[in-house]
Amino acid sequence: MAIDITKGSHVVSFPNKIASAMGQYSHVYNIVLQANSDNGALAGRGDYVSFDQYKQASPANGFAGRINEQAADGTWYVEVTALPNSEVLYLYNSPVSEYSERDLQDESLFYNLEGERIQGMVLVVGDVFTISENGFTGTPAAGKSVTYANGKYVVGA
């Protein structure tokens, strides 16, 4: 992970209830990023690189979710409600700061660099993760539907 001193400029996300991350379903792949990426982005599994490593690919269209509620930290719980026939991966790399200063431990400072390996967790309907407000196109609110396009969760009706 890299640090960007522009506070609040990167998406904060956490895999709250993702079955593959808990060893209950499918796989967690090592995805080699093809571009800088924030946590919580969606991807597809691209070409094979090496043992358990695959290139990042664009996710297939068809992801749908619902914003359930706002979490205590200000992020929003998103529940997966529909997926395309191909795998959709939730990308996450634990943002651990190497700095002891409290201001430099803010998760919104961190992003993942092109070429790094990051966890790609296979999603299933019912999985839940959080996304900060800057990860949405539109205004997030409980009960709203979301889709995914151009690296953002698009808020619908």
SESEKOL-877334 format. One record per residue: residue number from 1; residue in one letter; x, z, y of N, C-alpha, C in turn. Coordinates in steps of 0.2 Angstrom, whole numbers, plus 5000, padded with zeros to 4 digits. Layout:
BEGIN
NUM, A, X, Z, Y, X, Z, Y, X, Z, Y
...
This chain:
BEGIN
1, M, 5004, 5000, 4994, 5000, 5000, 5000, 5004, 5000, 5006
2, A, 5002, 4997, 5011, 5005, 4997, 5018, 5001, 5001, 5023
3, I, 5004, 5003, 5028, 5001, 5007, 5034, 5000, 5003, 5040
4, D, 4995, 5003, 5043, 4993, 4999, 5049, 4992, 5005, 5054
5, I, 4995, 5006, 5060, 4994, 5011, 5064, 4988, 5011, 5068
6, T, 4984, 5005, 5068, 4978, 5004, 5071, 4973, 5008, 5068
7, K, 4971, 5014, 5070, 4967, 5019, 5067, 4960, 5016, 5066
8, G, 4957, 5017, 5060, 4950, 5015, 5059, 4949, 5007, 5058
9, S, 4955, 5003, 5057, 4954, 4996, 5057, 4953, 4994, 5050
10, H, 4954, 4998, 5045, 4953, 4996, 5038, 4948, 4999, 5034
11, V, 4945, 4996, 5029, 4939, 4999, 5025, 4941, 5004, 5021
12, V, 4937, 5010, 5021, 4938, 5015, 5017, 4933, 5015, 5011
13, S, 4935, 5016, 5005, 4931, 5015, 4999, 4933, 5019, 4994
14, F, 4929, 5021, 4989, 4931, 5025, 4984, 4926, 5023, 4978
15, P, 4929, 5023, 4972, 4925, 5021, 4966, 4921, 5027, 4963
16, N, 4916, 5029, 4966, 4913, 5035, 4964, 4910, 5035, 4956
17, K, 4907, 5030, 4954, 4904, 5030, 4948, 4904, 5023, 4945
18, I, 4910, 5021, 4943, 4912, 5014, 4940, 4913, 5015, 4933
19, A, 4909, 5012, 4928, 4910, 5014, 4921, 4917, 5012, 4918
20, S, 4919, 5006, 4921, 4926, 5004, 4918, 4931, 5008, 4920
21, A, 4931, 5011, 4926, 4936, 5016, 4928, 4936, 5023, 4924
22, M, 4930, 5024, 4921, 4929, 5030, 4917, 4930, 5029, 4910
23, G, 4932, 5023, 4908, 4933, 5021, 4901, 4927, 5020, 4897
24, Q, 4921, 5019, 4900, 4915, 5018, 4897, 4913, 5011, 4895
25, Y, 4916, 5006, 4899, 4914, 4999, 4898, 4919, 4995, 4900
26, S, 4920, 4990, 4897, 4925, 4984, 4899, 4932, 4986, 4900
27, H, 4935, 4983, 4905, 4942, 4984, 4907, 4943, 4986, 4914
28, V, 4949, 4988, 4915, 4952, 4989, 4922, 4958, 4984, 4922
29, Y, 4959, 4979, 4926, 4964, 4974, 4925, 4969, 4976, 4931
30, N, 4975, 4974, 4931, 4980, 4974, 4936, 4979, 4967, 4939
31, I, 4977, 4967, 4946, 4976, 4961, 4949, 4982, 4960, 4954
32, V, 4985, 4954, 4954, 4990, 4952, 4959, 4987, 4949, 4965
33, L, 4987, 4953, 4971, 4984, 4950, 4977, 4987, 4944, 4979
34, Q, 4982, 4939, 4981, 4984, 4933, 4984, 4984, 4933, 4992
35, A, 4981, 4939, 4995, 4981, 4940, 5002, 4981, 4947, 5003
36, N, 4982, 4949, 5009, 4981, 4956, 5011, 4974, 4958, 5010
37, S, 4973, 4964, 5008, 4966, 4966, 5006, 4965, 4973, 5007
38, D, 4959, 4975, 5009, 4957, 4982, 5009, 4954, 4985, 5003
39, N, 4954, 4991, 5002, 4950, 4994, 4996, 4943, 4992, 4996
40, G, 4940, 4991, 4991, 4933, 4990, 4990, 4931, 4983, 4990
41, A, 4936, 4978, 4991, 4934, 4971, 4991, 4932, 4969, 4984
42, L, 4929, 4964, 4983, 4927, 4961, 4977, 4931, 4955, 4975
43, A, 4932, 4954, 4969, 4936, 4948, 4967, 4934, 4946, 4960
44, G, 4937, 4940, 4958, 4936, 4938, 4951, 4943, 4938, 4948
45, R, 4943, 4938, 4941, 4950, 4938, 4938, 4952, 4931, 4937
46, G, 4958, 4929, 4940, 4961, 4923, 4941, 4966, 4921, 4935
47, D, 4970, 4917, 4936, 4975, 4915, 4931, 4980, 4921, 4929
48, Y, 4982, 4920, 4922, 4986, 4925, 4919, 4993, 4925, 4922
49, V, 4996, 4931, 4924, 5002, 4931, 4926, 5007, 4934, 4921
50, S, 5006, 4940, 4919, 5010, 4943, 4914, 5005, 4948, 4910
51, F, 5008, 4952, 4906, 5004, 4957, 4902, 4999, 4961, 4906
52, D, 4993, 4960, 4905, 4988, 4964, 4909, 4988, 4963, 4917
53, Q, 4991, 4957, 4919, 4991, 4955, 4926, 4988, 4948, 4927
54, Y, 4983, 4948, 4932, 4980, 4942, 4933, 4980, 4941, 4941
55, K, 4980, 4934, 4943, 4980, 4933, 4950, 4973, 4935, 4952
56, Q, 4972, 4936, 4959, 4966, 4938, 4962, 4962, 4931, 4963
57, A, 4956, 4931, 4961, 4952, 4925, 4963, 4946, 4927, 4967
58, S, 4942, 4922, 4970, 4936, 4924, 4973, 4931, 4926, 4968
59, P, 4927, 4931, 4970, 4921, 4933, 4966, 4916, 4927, 4965
60, A, 4913, 4927, 4960, 4907, 4922, 4959, 4901, 4925, 4963
61, N, 4897, 4920, 4966, 4891, 4922, 4969, 4886, 4925, 4965
62, G, 4882, 4930, 4967, 4877, 4933, 4963, 4878, 4941, 4964
63, F, 4883, 4944, 4967, 4883, 4951, 4968, 4877, 4953, 4972
64, A, 4874, 4958, 4970, 4868, 4961, 4974, 4869, 4969, 4974
65, G, 4867, 4972, 4979, 4868, 4980, 4979, 4863, 4983, 4983
66, R, 4862, 4989, 4983, 4858, 4993, 4987, 4861, 4999, 4990
67, I, 4861, 5000, 4997, 4864, 5006, 5000, 4859, 5012, 4999
68, N, 4862, 5017, 4995, 4857, 5022, 4993, 4857, 5028, 4999
69, E, 4863, 5029, 5001, 4863, 5035, 5007, 4870, 5035, 5010
70, Q, 4870, 5039, 5015, 4877, 5040, 5018, 4880, 5046, 5015
71, A, 4886, 5046, 5014, 4890, 5051, 5011, 4892, 5056, 5016
72, A, 4894, 5062, 5014, 4896, 5067, 5019, 4902, 5065, 5024
73, D, 4906, 5060, 5021, 4912, 5058, 5025, 4911, 5052, 5029
74, G, 4904, 5050, 5030, 4902, 5044, 5034, 4902, 5037, 5031
75, T, 4905, 5037, 5024, 4904, 5031, 5021, 4897, 5030, 5018
76, W, 4896, 5024, 5015, 4889, 5023, 5012, 4890, 5021, 5005
77, Y, 4885, 5025, 5001, 4885, 5023, 4994, 4881, 5017, 4992
78, V, 4885, 5012, 4989, 4882, 5006, 4987, 4881, 5006, 4979
79, E, 4875, 5004, 4977, 4874, 5004, 4970, 4873, 4997, 4968
80, V, 4877, 4994, 4963, 4876, 4988, 4960, 4869, 4986, 4957
81, T, 4866, 4981, 4959, 4859, 4980, 4956, 4859, 4973, 4953
82, A, 4863, 4969, 4954, 4864, 4962, 4950, 4871, 4959, 4951
83, L, 4872, 4956, 4946, 4879, 4953, 4945, 4878, 4946, 4942
84, P, 4883, 4941, 4944, 4883, 4934, 4941, 4885, 4935, 4933
85, N, 4885, 4929, 4930, 4887, 4929, 4923, 4894, 4931, 4922
86, S, 4898, 4929, 4927, 4906, 4930, 4926, 4908, 4937, 4929
87, E, 4914, 4940, 4927, 4916, 4946, 4929, 4916, 4947, 4937
88, V, 4914, 4952, 4939, 4916, 4954, 4946, 4920, 4960, 4946
89, L, 4925, 4960, 4950, 4930, 4966, 4950, 4930, 4970, 4957
90, Y, 4929, 4976, 4956, 4930, 4980, 4962, 4937, 4982, 4963
91, L, 4940, 4980, 4969, 4948, 4982, 4970, 4949, 4988, 4973
92, Y, 4954, 4992, 4970, 4955, 4999, 4973, 4962, 5001, 4971
93, N, 4966, 5003, 4976, 4972, 5006, 4975, 4972, 5013, 4979
94, S, 4974, 5018, 4975, 4973, 5025, 4978, 4978, 5025, 4985
95, P, 4975, 5027, 4991, 4979, 5027, 4997, 4982, 5034, 4998
96, V, 4988, 5034, 4995, 4992, 5040, 4995, 4997, 5039, 5001
97, S, 4997, 5043, 5006, 5002, 5043, 5012, 5009, 5046, 5010
98, E, 5014, 5043, 5012, 5020, 5045, 5011, 5022, 5050, 5017
99, Y, 5018, 5050, 5022, 5019, 5054, 5028, 5016, 5061, 5027
100, S, 5019, 5066, 5030, 5016, 5073, 5030, 5012, 5074, 5036
101, E, 5013, 5070, 5041, 5008, 5071, 5047, 5001, 5069, 5046
102, R, 4997, 5074, 5048, 4990, 5073, 5046, 4987, 5067, 5049
103, D, 4989, 5065, 5055, 4986, 5058, 5057, 4988, 5052, 5053
104, L, 4993, 5053, 5050, 4996, 5047, 5046, 4993, 5047, 5039
105, Q, 4988, 5051, 5037, 4985, 5052, 5031, 4978, 5049, 5031
106, D, 4976, 5047, 5036, 4969, 5044, 5037, 4969, 5038, 5033
107, E, 4964, 5037, 5028, 4963, 5032, 5023, 4962, 5025, 5027
108, S, 4959, 5025, 5033, 4957, 5019, 5037, 4964, 5016, 5039
109, L, 4969, 5019, 5039, 4976, 5016, 5041, 4979, 5011, 5035
110, F, 4976, 5012, 5029, 4980, 5009, 5023, 4976, 5002, 5021
111, Y, 4980, 4998, 5019, 4978, 4991, 5016, 4983, 4989, 5011
112, N, 4981, 4985, 5007, 4985, 4982, 5001, 4988, 4975, 5003
113, L, 4995, 4975, 5002, 4999, 4969, 5004, 4998, 4963, 4998
114, E, 4998, 4957, 5001, 4999, 4951, 4997, 5004, 4952, 4992
115, G, 5003, 4951, 4986, 5009, 4951, 4980, 5009, 4958, 4977
116, E, 5005, 4963, 4980, 5005, 4969, 4976, 5000, 4969, 4970
117, R, 5001, 4973, 4966, 4996, 4974, 4960, 4991, 4980, 4962
118, I, 4985, 4979, 4960, 4980, 4983, 4962, 4975, 4984, 4956
119, Q, 4971, 4989, 4956, 4967, 4990, 4950, 4960, 4985, 4952
120, G, 4958, 4982, 4947, 4952, 4978, 4947, 4947, 4980, 4942
121, M, 4942, 4984, 4944, 4938, 4987, 4939, 4932, 4983, 4938
122, V, 4930, 4981, 4932, 4924, 4977, 4930, 4918, 4981, 4932
123, L, 4914, 4977, 4936, 4907, 4981, 4938, 4902, 4979, 4933
124, V, 4897, 4984, 4932, 4891, 4983, 4929, 4885, 4986, 4933
125, V, 4879, 4983, 4932, 4874, 4986, 4935, 4873, 4993, 4935
126, G, 4872, 4997, 4940, 4872, 5004, 4940, 4878, 5007, 4943
127, D, 4883, 5004, 4943, 4890, 5007, 4946, 4888, 5008, 4953
128, V, 4892, 5013, 4956, 4891, 5016, 4963, 4898, 5017, 4966
129, F, 4899, 5014, 4972, 4905, 5015, 4976, 4904, 5016, 4983
130, T, 4908, 5019, 4987, 4907, 5020, 4994, 4911, 5015, 4998
131, I, 4908, 5013, 5004, 4911, 5008, 5009, 4910, 5011, 5016
132, S, 4915, 5011, 5020, 4915, 5013, 5027, 4911, 5008, 5031
133, E, 4908, 5010, 5036, 4904, 5005, 5040, 4907, 4999, 5042
134, N, 4914, 4999, 5043, 4917, 4992, 5045, 4918, 4988, 5039
135, G, 4916, 4989, 5033, 4916, 4985, 5028, 4909, 4981, 5027
136, F, 4905, 4982, 5032, 4898, 4978, 5032, 4898, 4973, 5037
137, T, 4894, 4968, 5036, 4892, 4964, 5041, 4884, 4966, 5042
138, G, 4883, 4968, 5048, 4876, 4971, 5050, 4877, 4978, 5050
139, T, 4871, 4982, 5051, 4871, 4989, 5051, 4869, 4992, 5045
140, P, 4873, 4996, 5041, 4871, 4999, 5035, 4866, 5004, 5036
141, A, 4861, 5005, 5032, 4856, 5010, 5032, 4853, 5011, 5025
142, A, 4851, 5017, 5023, 4849, 5019, 5017, 4843, 5014, 5015
143, G, 4843, 5012, 5009, 4837, 5007, 5006, 4838, 5000, 5008
144, K, 4843, 4998, 5012, 4845, 4991, 5013, 4848, 4988, 5007
145, S, 4847, 4981, 5006, 4850, 4977, 5001, 4857, 4975, 5004
146, V, 4862, 4973, 5000, 4868, 4970, 5002, 4870, 4964, 4997
147, T, 4873, 4959, 5000, 4876, 4954, 4996, 4884, 4955, 4998
148, Y, 4888, 4950, 4995, 4895, 4950, 4997, 4897, 4943, 4999
149, A, 4900, 4942, 5005, 4903, 4936, 5007, 4908, 4937, 5012
150, N, 4913, 4933, 5011, 4919, 4933, 5016, 4922, 4939, 5017
151, G, 4923, 4943, 5011, 4926, 4950, 5011, 4922, 4955, 5014
152, K, 4916, 4954, 5015, 4912, 4960, 5018, 4905, 4960, 5014
153, Y, 4902, 4966, 5015, 4896, 4967, 5012, 4890, 4966, 5017
154, V, 4886, 4961, 5016, 4881, 4958, 5021, 4875, 4962, 5020
155, V, 4873, 4966, 5025, 4867, 4970, 5025, 4861, 4965, 5026
156, G, 4856, 4966, 5021, 4850, 4962, 5021, 4844, 4967, 5023
157, A, 4838, 4965, 5021, 4832, 4969, 5022, 4831, 4975, 5019
